[in-house]
């Protein structure tokens, strides 16, 4: 059984380091920028003689063997949580395969046992959830504010959420359908 606790990090508040020189490190930097990380420090190799003080999260990828260990040790010494791409045993945390629709995010983890399964499930969910499905969250959030004082508010919101999910149909092959919120 997995000891993972799925969490979401607010990367607008944390300093993130990406240590590595290659396509996986570049993809990680691009993803961090896409999700709104504000303070990203990028190192092509282990920064000798430099500290990673202030770094809360470190991603390591595309480094030769011993440099991976050195980078992980340096990041942990600075108090950072470490993710070594494709080496679950060396990770303090794992990234999920994520589908995003506005503020709605759905993540899939496999505890590092089969990232391919996580990717395939993410692709399935990406086809299942229409591009505009984030509007459901927006509408429910507005309803939540309005209904919060009412004792029946929780039940009304749960019923609305269940109706929204029940209306999901298998996606068309071209993925062009829209959700009718």
PyMOL commands that set and color helices and strands:
alter all, ss='L'
color gray80, all
select helices_A, chain A and resi 23-34+65-77+88-90+115-128+134-147+153-166
alter helices_A, ss='H'
color red, helices_A
select strands_A, chain A and resi 15-19+39-43+57-60+81-84+97-101+104-108
alter strands_A, ss='S'
color yellow, strands_A
deselect
rebuild
show_as cartoon
